[in-house]
Amino acid sequence: MEKTKQVTPVPRHVAIIMDGNNRWAKKRFMPGVAGHKAGVDAVRAVIKTCAEAGVEVLTLFAFSSENWQRPAEEVGALMELFLMALRREVRKLSANGIRLRIIGDRSRFAPDLQAAMREAEALTANGSSMLLQVAANYGGQWDITQAAQRLAREVQAGHLAAEDITPELIQGCLSTADQPLPDLCIRTGGEHRISNFLLWQLAYAELYFSDLYWPDFKHEAMQAALQDYASRQRRFGKTSEQVEAEAPPKC
């Protein structure tokens, strides 16, 4: 009798804080931007691994609202790299059925970069294999604030009562409103914090921290993170016994 293949749980939504580019470069006596350029290869590898594993949404923290405080030279180099990556990678994404979305406050970016974002999103709009969300000039506090402002305007206009505001309504106004909440959040670079990333959305995500700098976090490292996720029991406030009782029978 043929054995039934065991199904390994795959996170629907993976969120990643790509940390350690500067330290990777410094360790090699290279300028910081060299680490960011090397990190592009890790982005490619992780996108491919997640798509092949069946992940539905991959969200990458590319540039936070706090990153503007970095040296102007580094910020300028990052903007150039972002623009270059959009133009070089978008056709590959489209060819592989991957839809691109940029989340965050775009107003501070240069007009040519904003135009490249719109063009990349339009070119990949029909992708159905995986959604790639890139968080740029993004902050979790900003996201919650803009959601609160939207709801406040609805209350001010008389379309909504303050008492009607629920967690579901707030979540529906976030930049990720139409996507499943992250199941797994990965941070590279050895730091153990989420740094204002998807604050609302990560409430029940599994957290995974890697000591690898981002440029070194490629296929095998991503596979290890997915395997670690598969070994965990997600309880969402319930007991282990309740979760096991509700689980479908194993074949």
TIFIFI-825126 format. One record per residue: residue number from 1; residue in one letter; x, y, z of N, C-alpha, C in turn. Coordinates in Angstrom, 1 decimal, always signed. Each point is the difference from the previous one (the first is absolute). Example, Ala and Ser with C-alpha at 12.3 -4.5 7.8 and 13.67 -1.06 7.14 Angstrom:
2
SITE   nr  rest  n.east  n.north    n.up  ca.east  ca.north   ca.up  c.east  c.north    c.up
SITE    1     A   +13.2     -5.7    +7.8     -0.9      +1.2    +0.0    +0.9     +1.2    +0.0
SITE    2     S    -0.4     +1.1    -0.7     +0.9      +1.1    +0.0    -0.8     +1.1    +0.8
END
This chain:
251
SITE   nr  rest  n.east  n.north    n.up  ca.east  ca.north   ca.up  c.east  c.north    c.up
SITE    1     M    +0.9     -1.2    +0.0     -0.9      +1.2    +0.0    +0.9     +1.2    +0.0
SITE    2     E    -0.3     +1.0    -0.9     +0.8      +1.2    -0.1    -0.2     +0.9    +1.1
SITE    3     K    +1.1     +0.5    +0.6     -0.2      +0.9    +1.1    -0.4     +1.4    -0.4
SITE    4     T    -0.9     +0.6    +0.8     -0.4      +1.4    -0.3    +1.1     +1.0    +0.3
SITE    5     K    +0.3     +0.8    -0.9     +1.1      +1.0    +0.3    -0.4     +1.0    +1.1
SITE    6     Q    +0.9     +0.1    +0.9     -0.3      +1.0    +1.1    +0.1     +1.4    -0.5
SITE    7     V    -1.0     +0.8    +0.4     -0.1      +1.4    -0.4    +0.7     +0.9    +1.0
SITE    8     T    +1.0     +0.7    -0.4     +0.7      +0.9    +0.9    -0.7     +1.3    +0.0
SITE    9     P    -0.3     +0.6    +1.2     -0.7      +1.3    +0.0    +0.9     +1.1    -0.6
SITE   10     V    -0.6     +0.7    -0.9     +0.7      +1.1    -0.6    -0.7     +1.3    +0.4
SITE   11     P    +0.8     +1.0    +0.4     -0.6      +1.3    +0.4    -0.6     +0.7    -1.3
SITE   12     R    -1.2     +0.5    +0.2     -0.6      +0.7    -1.2    +0.7     +1.3    -0.2
SITE   13     H    +0.4     +0.7    +1.1     +0.6      +1.3    -0.2    +1.3     +0.0    +0.9
SITE   14     V    +1.1     +0.3    -0.7     +1.3      +0.1    +0.7    +0.4     +1.5    -0.1
SITE   15     A    +0.5     +0.5    +1.1     +0.5      +1.4    +0.1    +1.4     +0.0    +0.4
SITE   16     I    +0.9     +0.8    -0.7     +1.4      -0.1    +0.4    +0.6     +1.4    +0.2
SITE   17     I    +0.7     +0.1    +1.1     +0.8      +1.2    +0.2    +1.4     -0.3    -0.4
SITE   18     M    +0.4     +0.6    -1.1     +1.3      -0.3    -0.7    +1.1     +0.8    +0.7
SITE   19     D    +0.7     -0.5    +1.0     +0.9      +0.8    +0.8    +1.4     -0.6    -0.2
SITE   20     G    +1.0     +0.9    +0.1     +1.4      -0.5    +0.1    +0.8     +0.4    -1.3
SITE   21     N    -0.6     +0.7    -0.9     +0.8      +0.3    -1.3    +1.2     +0.8    +0.3
SITE   22     N    -0.1     +1.1    +0.9     +1.1      +0.8    +0.3    +1.1     -0.7    +0.7
SITE   23     R    -0.4     -0.9    +1.0     +1.0      -0.7    +0.7    +0.7     -1.1    -0.8
SITE   24     W    -0.8     -0.5    -1.0     +0.6      -1.0    -0.9    +1.1     +0.7    -0.8
SITE   25     A    -0.2     +1.2    -0.5     +1.0      +0.8    -0.8    +1.1     +0.4    +0.9
SITE   26     K    -0.3     +0.5    +1.2     +1.1      +0.4    +0.9    +1.0     -1.1    +0.3
SITE   27     K    -0.6     -1.2    +0.2     +0.9      -1.2    +0.3    +0.9     -0.3    -1.1
SITE   28     R    -0.3     +0.5    -1.2     +0.8      -0.3    -1.2    +0.8     +1.3    -0.4
SITE   29     F    +0.0     +1.0    +0.8     +0.7      +1.3    -0.2    -0.6     +0.6    -1.3
SITE   30     M    -1.3     +0.0    -0.2     -0.6      +0.5    -1.2    -1.0     +1.1    +0.4
SITE   31     P    -0.4     +0.9    -0.9     -0.9      +1.1    +0.4    -1.4     -0.7    +0.2
SITE   32     G    -0.8     +0.7    +0.9     -1.3      -0.6    +0.3    -0.9     -0.3    -1.1
SITE   33     V    +0.0     +0.8    -1.1     -0.8      -0.2    -1.2    +0.3     -1.4    -0.6
SITE   34     A    +1.2     -0.5    +0.1     +0.4      -1.3    -0.5    -0.8     -1.1    +0.6
SITE   35     G    -0.3     +0.2    +1.3     -0.8      -1.0    +0.7    -1.4     +0.0    -0.5
SITE   36     H    -0.6     +1.2    -0.3     -1.3      +0.1    -0.5    -0.1     -0.6    -1.4
SITE   37     K    +1.0     +0.2    -0.8     +0.1      -0.6    -1.3    +0.1     -1.6    +0.1
SITE   38     A    +0.8     -0.5    +0.9     +0.1      -1.4    +0.2    -1.4     -0.6    +0.5
SITE   39     G    -0.7     +0.9    +0.7     -1.3      -0.5    +0.6    -1.0     -0.3    -1.1
SITE   40     V    +0.2     +0.6    -1.2     -1.0      -0.2    -1.1    +0.0     -1.5    -0.4
SITE   41     D    +1.2     -0.7    +0.1     +0.0      -1.4    -0.4    -0.8     -0.8    +1.1
SITE   42     A    +0.1     +0.4    +1.2     -0.8      -0.7    +1.1    -1.5     +0.2    -0.3
SITE   43     V    -0.4     +1.2    -0.4     -1.4      +0.2    -0.3    -0.4     -0.9    -1.1
SITE   44     R    +0.8     -0.1    -1.1     -0.4      -0.9    -1.1    -0.2     -1.5    +0.5
SITE   45     A    +1.0     -0.4    +0.9     +0.0      -1.4    +0.5    -1.2     -0.3    +0.8
SITE   46     V    -0.4     +1.0    +0.9     -1.1      -0.2    +0.9    -1.3     +0.1    -0.7
SITE   47     I    -0.1     +0.8    -1.0     -1.3      +0.1    -0.8    -0.2     -1.4    -0.7
SITE   48     K    +1.1     -0.5    -0.6     -0.1      -1.3    -0.7    -0.4     -1.1    +1.0
SITE   49     T    +0.6     -0.1    +1.1     -0.2      -1.0    +1.0    -1.4     +0.0    +0.5
SITE   50     C    -0.5     +1.2    +0.3     -1.4      +0.2    +0.6    -1.0     -0.4    -1.1
SITE   51     A    +0.2     +0.5    -1.2     -0.9      -0.3    -1.1    -0.1     -1.5    -0.2
SITE   52     E    +1.1     -0.7    +0.0     +0.0      -1.4    -0.2    -0.6     -0.8    +1.1
SITE   53     A    +0.1     +0.6    +1.2     -0.6      -0.7    +1.2    -1.5     +0.2    +0.1
SITE   54     G    -0.5     +0.9    -0.8     -1.5      +0.3    +0.1    -0.4     +1.1    +0.9
SITE   55     V    +0.9     +0.9    +0.4     -0.3      +1.1    +0.8    -0.9     +1.0    -0.9
SITE   56     E    -1.0     +0.5    +0.5     -0.9      +0.9    -0.8    +0.4     +1.4    +0.0
SITE   57     V    +0.5     +0.5    +1.2     +0.5      +1.4    +0.1    +1.3     +0.1    +0.6
SITE   58     L    +0.9     +0.7    -0.6     +1.4      +0.3    +0.6    +0.1     +1.5    +0.2
SITE   59     T    +0.2     +0.5    +1.2     +0.2      +1.4    +0.2    +1.4     +0.3    +0.5
SITE   60     L    +0.7     +0.8    -0.7     +1.4      +0.3    +0.3    +0.1     +1.5    +0.5
SITE   61     F    +0.7     +0.2    +1.1     +0.2      +1.3    +0.6    +1.2     +0.6    -0.6
SITE   62     A    -0.2     +0.8    -1.0     +1.2      +0.5    -0.8    +0.5     +1.3    +0.5
SITE   63     F    -0.9     +0.9    +0.5     +0.5      +1.4    +0.4    -1.1     +0.5    +1.0
SITE   64     S    +0.4     +0.2    +1.2     -0.9      +0.4    +1.1    -0.1     +1.6    +0.0
SITE   65     S    -1.1     +0.5    +0.6     -0.1      +1.4    +0.2    +1.1     +0.6    +0.8
SITE   66     E    +0.7     -0.8    +0.8     +1.1      +0.5    +0.8    +1.3     +0.0    -0.8
SITE   67     N    +0.1     -0.7    -1.1     +1.2      -0.1    -0.7    +0.5     +1.3    -0.7
SITE   68     W    -1.0     +0.9    -0.1     +0.4      +1.3    -0.5    +1.1     +0.7    +0.8
SITE   69     Q    +0.1     -0.4    +1.3     +1.0      +0.6    +0.9    +1.4     -0.5    -0.3
SITE   70     R    +0.2     -0.9    -0.9     +1.3      -0.5    -0.3    +0.8     +1.0    -0.8
SITE   71     P    +1.3     -0.1    -0.2     +0.8      +1.0    -0.7    -0.6     +0.2    -1.4
SITE   72     A    +0.0     +1.2    -0.5     -0.6      +0.4    -1.2    +0.5     -0.8    -1.2
SITE   73     E    +1.3     -0.3    +0.0     +0.7      -0.7    -1.0    -0.6     -1.4    -0.1
SITE   74     E    -0.2     -0.6    +1.1     -0.5      -1.4    +0.1    -1.5     +0.0    -0.5
SITE   75     V    -0.8     +0.9    +0.4     -1.4      +0.1    -0.4    +0.0     +0.2    -1.5
SITE   76     G    +0.8     +0.9    -0.5     +0.0      +0.2    -1.5    +0.3     -1.2    -0.7
SITE   77     A    +1.0     -0.8    +0.5     +0.5      -1.2    -0.7    -1.2     -1.1    +0.1
SITE   78     L    -0.7     +0.0    +1.1     -1.1      -0.9    +0.1    -1.1     +0.3    -0.9
SITE   79     M    -0.3     +1.3    -0.2     -1.0      +0.4    -1.0    +0.3     -0.4    -1.4
SITE   80     E    +1.3     +0.2    -0.3     +0.5      -0.4    -1.4    -0.1     -1.6    -0.2
SITE   81     L    +0.3     -0.7    +1.1     +0.0      -1.4    -0.1    -1.5     -0.5    -0.1
SITE   82     F    -0.9     +0.6    +0.7     -1.4      -0.3    +0.0    -0.5     +0.2    -1.4
SITE   83     L    +0.3     +1.1    -0.6     -0.5      +0.3    -1.3    +0.6     -1.0    -1.0
SITE   84     M    +1.3     -0.3    +0.1     +0.6      -0.9    -0.9    -0.6     -1.4    +0.1
SITE   85     A    -0.2     -0.4    +1.3     -0.6      -1.4    +0.2    -1.4     -0.1    -0.6
SITE   86     L    -0.8     +1.1    +0.2     -1.4      +0.0    -0.6    +0.1     -0.2    -1.5
SITE   87     R    +0.9     +0.7    -0.7     +0.0      +0.0    -1.4    +0.6     -1.4    -0.5
SITE   88     R    +1.0     -0.5    +0.7     +0.6      -1.3    -0.4    -0.8     -1.2    +0.3
SITE   89     E    -0.7     +0.0    +1.1     -0.6      -1.2    +0.5    -1.4     -0.2    -0.4
SITE   90     V    -0.7     +1.1    -0.3     -1.4      -0.1    -0.2    -0.5     -1.0    -1.1
SITE   91     R    +0.8     -0.1    -1.1     -0.4      -0.9    -1.0    +0.2     -1.4    +0.4
SITE   92     K    +1.0     -0.3    +0.8     +0.1      -1.4    +0.6    -1.1     -0.3    +0.9
SITE   93     L    -0.5     +0.9    +0.8     -1.1      -0.2    +0.8    -1.2     -0.3    -0.8
SITE   94     S    -0.3     +0.8    -1.0     -1.1      -0.2    -0.8    +0.0     -1.3    -0.7
SITE   95     A    +1.2     -0.4    -0.5     +0.1      -1.3    -0.7    -0.3     -1.2    +0.9
SITE   96     N    +0.3     +0.2    +1.3     -0.3      -1.1    +0.9    -1.3     +0.1    +0.8
SITE   97     G    -0.9     +0.9    -0.5     -1.3      +0.1    +0.5    +0.0     +0.7    +1.4
SITE   98     I    +1.0     +0.8    +0.4     +0.0      +0.6    +1.3    -0.5     +1.4    -0.1
SITE   99     R    -0.9     +0.4    +0.8     -0.6      +1.3    +0.0    +0.7     +0.9    +1.0
SITE  100     L    +0.4     +1.2    -0.4     +0.7      +0.9    +0.9    -0.9     +1.1    +0.5
SITE  101     R    +0.1     +0.2    +1.3     -0.7      +1.2    +0.6    +1.0     +0.7    +0.9
SITE  102     I    +0.0     +1.3    +0.0     +0.8      +0.8    +0.9    -0.9     +0.6    +1.1
SITE  103     I    +0.3     -0.2    +1.2     -0.8      +0.5    +1.1    +0.9     +1.0    +0.8
SITE  104     G    -0.7     +1.1    +0.5     +0.7      +1.0    +0.7    -0.3     +1.4    -0.6
SITE  105     D    +0.5     +1.0    +0.6     -0.3      +1.4    -0.4    +1.0     +0.4    -1.1
SITE  106     R    -0.5     +0.0    -1.3     +0.8      +0.3    -1.1    +0.3     +1.4    -0.2
SITE  107     S    -0.6     +0.9    +0.7     +0.0      +1.4    -0.3    +1.4     +0.6    +0.1
SITE  108     R    +0.9     -0.6    +0.8     +1.3      +0.6    +0.2    +1.0     -0.5    -1.1
SITE  109     F    -0.3     -1.0    -0.8     +0.9      -0.4    -1.0    +0.0     +0.9    -1.2
SITE  110     A    +1.1     +0.0    -0.8     +0.1      +0.8    -1.2    -1.0     -0.4    -1.0
SITE  111     P    -0.5     +0.9    -0.9     -1.0      -0.3    -1.0    +0.4     -1.2    -0.9
SITE  112     D    +1.2     -0.1    -0.4     +0.4      -1.1    -0.9    -0.1     -1.3    +0.7
SITE  113     L    +0.3     -0.1    +1.3     -0.2      -1.2    +0.8    -1.4     -0.3    +0.2
SITE  114     Q    -0.8     +1.0    +0.3     -1.5      -0.3    +0.1    -0.6     -0.5    -1.3
SITE  115     A    +0.5     +0.6    -1.1     -0.5      -0.5    -1.3    +0.4     -1.4    -0.3
SITE  116     A    +1.3     -0.4    +0.4     +0.5      -1.4    -0.2    -0.9     -0.9    +0.9
SITE  117     M    -0.4     +0.4    +1.2     -0.8      -0.9    +0.8    -1.3     -0.3    -0.7
SITE  118     R    -0.6     +1.1    -0.5     -1.3      -0.2    -0.7    +0.1     -0.9    -1.2
SITE  119     E    +1.0     +0.2    -0.8     +0.2      -0.8    -1.2    +0.3     -1.5    +0.4
SITE  120     A    +0.8     -0.2    +1.0     +0.3      -1.4    +0.4    -1.3     -0.7    +0.5
SITE  121     E    -0.8     +0.7    +0.8     -1.3      -0.6    +0.5    -0.9     -0.3    -1.2
SITE  122     A    -0.1     +1.0    -1.0     -0.9      -0.3    -1.1    +0.5     -1.1    -0.9
SITE  123     L    +1.3     -0.2    -0.1     +0.6      -1.0    -0.9    -0.3     -1.4    +0.6
SITE  124     T    +0.0     -0.1    +1.3     -0.2      -1.3    +0.7    -1.4     -0.2    +0.5
SITE  125     A    -0.9     +0.8    -0.3     -1.4      +0.0    +0.6    -0.7     -1.3    -0.2
SITE  126     N    +0.3     -0.7    -1.0     -0.7      -1.3    -0.3    +0.7     -1.2    +0.6
SITE  127     G    +1.1     +0.2    +0.7     +0.6      -1.1    +0.7    -0.8     -0.7    +1.0
SITE  128     S    +0.0     -1.3    +0.0     -0.9      -0.8    +0.9    +0.7     -1.1    +0.8
SITE  129     S    +1.3     -0.1    -0.2     +0.7      -1.1    +0.8    +0.4     +0.5    +1.4
SITE  130     M    +0.3     +1.3    +0.1     +0.4      +0.5    +1.4    -0.1     +1.5    -0.1
SITE  131     L    -0.3     +0.6    +1.1     +0.0      +1.5    +0.2    +1.3     +0.3    +0.7
SITE  132     L    +0.8     +0.9    -0.6     +1.2      +0.5    +0.6    -0.3     +1.5    +0.5
SITE  133     Q    +0.0     +0.2    +1.3     -0.2      +1.3    +0.5    +1.3     +0.6    +0.5
SITE  134     V    +0.3     +1.2    -0.5     +1.3      +0.6    +0.4    -0.4     +1.2    +0.9
SITE  135     A    +0.4     +0.0    +1.2     -0.3      +1.1    +1.0    +1.0     +1.1    -0.2
SITE  136     A    -0.3     +1.1    -0.5     +1.0      +1.1    -0.3    -0.6     +1.3    +0.6
SITE  137     N    +0.9     +0.7    +0.8     -0.5      +1.1    +0.8    -1.2     -0.4    +0.8
SITE  138     Y    +0.2     -1.2    +0.6     -1.1      -0.6    +0.8    +0.3     +0.0    +1.5
SITE  139     G    -1.0     +0.2    +0.8     +0.1      -0.2    +1.4    -1.3     -0.5    +0.6
SITE  140     G    +0.0     -0.9    +0.9     -1.2      -0.6    +0.6    -0.8     +1.1    +0.6
SITE  141     Q    +0.6     +1.0    +0.7     -0.7      +1.0    +0.7    -0.7     +0.9    -1.1
SITE  142     W    +0.7     +0.3    -1.1     -0.6      +0.7    -1.1    -1.2     -0.7    -0.5
SITE  143     D    +0.1     -1.3    -0.2     -1.1      -0.8    -0.6    -1.3     +0.1    +0.9
SITE  144     I    +0.2     -0.1    +1.3     -1.1      +0.0    +1.0    -0.5     +1.5    +0.0
SITE  145     T    +0.8     +1.0    +0.0     -0.4      +1.4    +0.0    -0.8     +0.3    -1.2
SITE  146     Q    +0.4     -0.4    -1.2     -0.8      +0.3    -1.2    -1.3     -0.7    +0.0
SITE  147     A    -0.1     -1.2    +0.6     -1.2      -0.7    +0.1    -1.0     +0.7    +1.0
SITE  148     A    +0.6     +0.5    +1.1     -0.8      +0.8    +0.9    -0.5     +1.3    -0.6
SITE  149     Q    +0.8     +0.6    -0.8     -0.4      +1.2    -0.6    -1.2     -0.2    -1.0
SITE  150     R    +0.1     -1.1    -0.8     -1.1      -0.3    -0.9    -1.3     -0.2    +0.7
SITE  151     L    +0.1     -0.8    +1.1     -1.2      -0.2    +0.8    -0.5     +1.3    +0.7
SITE  152     A    +0.9     +0.8    +0.4     -0.4      +1.3    +0.6    -0.8     +0.9    -1.0
SITE  153     R    +0.5     -0.1    -1.2     -0.7      +0.8    -1.1    -1.4     -0.5    -0.2
SITE  154     E    -0.2     -1.4    +0.1     -1.3      -0.6    -0.2    -0.9     +0.5    +1.2
SITE  155     V    +0.5     +0.0    +1.2     -0.7      +0.5    +1.1    -0.4     +1.4    -0.1
SITE  156     Q    +1.0     +0.8    -0.4     -0.3      +1.5    -0.2    -1.0     +0.3    -1.1
SITE  157     A    -0.1     -0.9    -1.0     -1.0      +0.2    -1.1    -1.3     -0.6    +0.4
SITE  158     G    -0.1     -0.6    +1.2     -1.3      -0.6    +0.4    -0.3     -1.3    -0.6
SITE  159     H    +1.0     -0.7    -0.7     -0.3      -1.3    -0.6    +0.3     -1.1    +1.0
SITE  160     L    +0.6     +0.3    +1.2     +0.3      -1.0    +0.9    +0.0     +0.6    +1.4
SITE  161     A    -0.4     -0.8    +1.0     +0.0      +0.4    +1.4    +1.3     -0.5    +0.6
SITE  162     A    +0.5     +0.8    +1.0     +1.3      -0.4    +0.6    -0.2     -1.4    +0.6
SITE  163     E    -1.2     -0.3    +0.6     -0.2      -1.3    +0.6    +0.0     -1.1    -1.0
SITE  164     D    -0.1     +0.3    -1.2     -0.1      -1.1    -1.1    +1.4     -0.5    -0.4
SITE  165     I    +1.0     +0.8    +0.5     +1.4      -0.4    -0.4    +0.4     -1.2    +0.7
SITE  166     T    +0.4     -1.0    -0.8     +0.4      -1.3    +0.6    +1.4     -0.4    -0.5
SITE  167     P    +0.7     -1.0    +0.6     +1.3      -0.4    -0.5    -0.1     -0.4    -1.5
SITE  168     E    -1.1     -0.6    -0.4     -0.2      -0.4    -1.4    +0.0     +1.2    -0.9
SITE  169     L    -0.7     +1.1    +0.4     +0.0      +1.2    -0.8    +1.4     +0.6    -0.1
SITE  170     I    +0.7     +0.1    +1.1     +1.4      +0.5    -0.1    +0.9     -0.8    -0.9
SITE  171     Q    -0.1     -1.3    +0.2     +0.8      -0.9    -0.9    -0.4     +0.2    -1.5
SITE  172     G    -1.2     +0.3    -0.2     -0.5      +0.2    -1.4    +0.5     +1.3    -0.6
SITE  173     C    +0.6     +0.9    +0.8     +0.5      +1.2    -0.5    +1.5     +0.0    -0.1
SITE  174     L    +0.7     -1.1    +0.4     +1.4      -0.1    -0.1    +0.5     -0.2    -1.4
SITE  175     S    +1.2     +0.2    -0.3     +0.6      -0.1    -1.3    +0.0     -1.4    -0.5
SITE  176     T    -0.2     -1.0    +0.9     -0.1      -1.4    -0.4    -1.4     -0.6    +0.1
SITE  177     A    -1.0     +0.9    +0.0     -1.3      -0.4    +0.4    -0.6     -1.2    -0.8
SITE  178     D    +0.4     -0.2    -1.2     -0.6      -1.1    -0.8    +0.8     -1.2    +0.0
SITE  179     Q    +1.0     -0.1    +0.9     +0.9      -1.2    +0.0    -0.1     -0.7    +1.3
SITE  180     P    +0.3     -1.3    +0.0     +0.0      -0.7    +1.3    +1.1     +0.6    +0.9
SITE  181     L    -0.2     -0.1    +1.3     +1.0      +0.5    +1.0    +1.2     -0.9    -0.1
SITE  182     P    +1.2     +0.6    +0.3     +1.2      -0.8    -0.1    +0.0     -1.2    +1.0
SITE  183     D    +0.4     -1.1    -0.5     +0.1      -1.2    +0.8    +1.4     -0.1    +0.6
SITE  184     L    +1.0     +0.5    -0.7     +1.4      -0.2    +0.4    +0.7     +1.4    -0.3
SITE  185     C    +0.7     +0.5    +1.0     +0.9      +1.2    -0.2    +1.4     -0.4    +0.3
SITE  186     I    +0.8     +0.2    -1.0     +1.5      -0.3    +0.1    +0.8     +1.3    +0.1
SITE  187     R    +0.9     +0.0    +0.9     +1.0      +1.1    +0.1    +1.4     -0.6    -0.1
SITE  188     T    +0.8     +0.5    -0.9     +1.4      -0.4    -0.1    +0.9     +1.0    +0.7
SITE  189     G    +1.3     -0.3    +0.1     +1.0      +0.9    +0.5    +0.2     -0.1    +1.5
SITE  190     G    -0.7     -1.0    +0.7     +0.3      -0.2    +1.4    -0.8     +0.9    +1.0
SITE  191     E    -0.8     +0.9    -0.5     -0.8      +0.9    +0.9    -1.3     -0.7    +0.3
SITE  192     H    -0.5     +0.3    +1.2     -1.2      -0.7    +0.5    -1.1     +1.1    +0.3
SITE  193     R    -0.4     +0.7    -1.1     -1.1      +0.9    +0.2    -0.7     +0.2    -1.4
SITE  194     I    -1.2     +0.6    +0.0     -0.7      +0.2    -1.3    +0.1     +1.4    -0.5
SITE  195     S    +0.5     +0.9    +0.7     +0.4      +1.3    -0.6    -1.1     +0.7    -0.8
SITE  196     N    -1.2     +0.1    +0.6     -1.1      +0.8    -0.6    -0.5     -0.6    -1.3
SITE  197     F    +0.1     -1.3    -0.1     -0.4      -0.7    -1.2    -1.3     -0.7    +0.2
SITE  198     L    -1.1     +0.3    -0.7     -1.3      -0.7    +0.0    -0.4     -0.2    +1.5
SITE  199     L    +0.0     +1.0    +0.7     -0.3      -0.1    +1.5    -1.4     -0.7    +0.3
SITE  200     W    -1.0     +0.5    -0.7     -1.3      -0.6    +0.2    -0.1     -1.4    -0.6
SITE  201     Q    +0.6     -0.2    -1.2     -0.2      -1.3    -0.7    +0.8     -1.1    +0.6
SITE  202     L    +1.1     +0.3    +0.8     +0.8      -1.1    +0.5    -0.4     -0.5    +1.4
SITE  203     A    -1.2     +0.4    +0.4     -0.5      -0.3    +1.4    +0.1     -1.5    +0.3
SITE  204     Y    -0.3     -0.9    -0.9     +0.1      -1.4    +0.3    +1.0     -0.7    -1.0
SITE  205     A    +0.8     +0.7    -0.6     +1.0      -0.6    -0.9    +1.1     -0.8    +0.8
SITE  206     E    +0.5     -1.1    -0.6     +1.1      -0.7    +0.5    +1.3     +0.8    -0.3
SITE  207     L    +0.8     +0.2    +1.0     +1.3      +0.8    -0.3    +1.2     -0.9    -0.1
SITE  208     Y    +0.8     +0.3    -1.0     +1.2      -0.8    -0.3    +1.2     +0.9    -0.2
SITE  209     F    +1.0     -0.2    +0.9     +1.2      +0.9    -0.1    +1.2     -0.8    -0.5
SITE  210     S    +0.7     +0.6    -1.0     +1.2      -0.7    -0.5    +1.2     +0.9    +0.2
SITE  211     D    +1.1     -0.6    +0.4     +1.3      +0.7    +0.2    +0.6     +0.4    -1.4
SITE  212     L    -0.4     -0.6    -1.1     +0.5      +0.3    -1.3    -0.3     +1.5    -0.4
SITE  213     Y    +1.0     +0.6    -0.6     -0.2      +1.3    -0.6    -0.9     -0.2    -1.2
SITE  214     W    -0.8     +1.0    -0.4     -0.9      -0.2    -1.1    +0.6     -0.5    -1.3
SITE  215     P    +1.2     +0.5    -0.4     +0.5      -0.5    -1.3    +0.3     -1.5    +0.0
SITE  216     D    +0.2     -0.6    +1.2     +0.3      -1.4    +0.1    -1.3     -0.9    +0.3
SITE  217     F    -1.1     +0.7    +0.1     -1.3      -0.8    +0.2    -0.6     -0.4    -1.3
SITE  218     K    +0.3     -1.2    -0.5     -0.5      -0.4    -1.3    -0.8     -1.3    +0.1
SITE  219     H    +0.1     -0.8    -1.0     -1.0      -1.1    -0.1    +0.0     -0.9    +1.3
SITE  220     E    +1.2     -0.5    +0.4     +0.0      -0.9    +1.1    -0.5     +0.6    +1.3
SITE  221     A    +0.4     +1.3    +0.2     -0.4      +0.7    +1.2    -1.6     +0.2    +0.0
SITE  222     M    -0.5     +0.3    -1.2     -1.5      +0.2    -0.1    -0.7     -1.3    +0.3
SITE  223     Q    +0.6     -1.1    -0.6     -0.6      -1.3    +0.2    +0.0     -0.4    +1.5
SITE  224     A    +1.1     +0.4    +0.7     +0.1      -0.3    +1.4    -1.1     +0.7    +0.8
SITE  225     A    -0.2     +1.3    -0.4     -1.1      +0.8    +0.7    -1.3     -0.7    -0.2
SITE  226     L    -0.3     -0.4    -1.2     -1.3      -0.6    -0.3    -0.2     -1.3    +0.7
SITE  227     Q    +1.1     -0.8    +0.2     +0.0      -1.3    +0.7    -0.3     +0.3    +1.5
SITE  228     D    +0.7     +1.0    +0.5     -0.2      +0.4    +1.4    -1.5     +0.4    +0.2
SITE  229     Y    -0.5     +0.8    -0.9     -1.5      +0.3    +0.1    -0.9     -1.2    +0.0
SITE  230     A    +0.3     -0.9    -0.8     -0.8      -1.2    -0.1    +0.0     -0.9    +1.3
SITE  231     S    +1.1     +0.2    +0.8     +0.1      -0.8    +1.2    -0.8     +0.6    +1.2
SITE  232     R    -0.5     +1.2    -0.2     -0.6      +0.7    +1.1    -1.5     -0.2    +0.1
SITE  233     Q    -0.5     +0.1    +1.2     -1.5      -0.1    +0.2    -0.5     +1.4    +0.2
SITE  234     R    -0.9     +0.4    -0.8     -0.6      +1.4    +0.1    -1.3     -0.2    +0.8
SITE  235     R    -0.1     +0.7    +1.1     -1.1      -0.2    +0.9    -1.0     +1.2    +0.0
SITE  236     F    +0.4     +1.2    -0.3     -0.9      +1.1    +0.0    -0.8     +0.2    +1.3
SITE  237     G    +0.6     -0.2    +1.1     -0.6      +0.1    +1.3    -0.7     -1.2    +0.5
SITE  238     K    +0.0     -1.1    -0.8     -0.6      -1.3    +0.5    +1.0     -0.8    +0.7
SITE  239     T    -0.4     -1.1    +0.6     +1.0      -1.0    +0.5    +0.4     -0.9    -1.1
SITE  240     S    +1.1     -0.7    +0.3     +0.5      -1.0    -0.9    -1.0     -1.1    -0.3
SITE  241     E    -0.7     -0.4    +1.1     -1.0      -1.0    -0.1    -1.2     +0.4    -0.9
SITE  242     Q    -0.4     +1.2    +0.1     -1.1      +0.5    -0.9    +0.5     +0.0    -1.4
SITE  243     V    +1.2     +0.5    -0.3     +0.5      +0.0    -1.4    +0.1     -1.4    -0.5
SITE  244     E    +0.5     -0.9    +0.8     +0.1      -1.4    -0.5    -1.4     -0.7    -0.3
SITE  245     A    -0.9     +0.4    +0.9     -1.4      -0.6    -0.2    -0.7     +0.5    -1.3
SITE  246     E    +0.4     +1.3    -0.3     -0.6      +0.6    -1.2    +0.7     -0.3    -1.3
SITE  247     A    +1.2     -0.6    +0.1     +0.8      -0.3    -1.2    -0.6     -1.1    -0.8
SITE  248     P    +0.1     +0.0    -1.3     -0.5      -1.1    -0.8    +0.8     -1.3    +0.3
SITE  249     P    -0.6     -1.2    -0.2     +0.8      -1.2    +0.3    +1.2     -0.1    -1.0
SITE  250     K    +1.1     -0.5    +0.5     +1.2      -0.3    -0.8    -0.2     -1.3    -0.8
SITE  251     C    +0.5     +0.1    -1.2     -0.1      -1.2    -0.8    +1.3     -0.9    +0.2
END
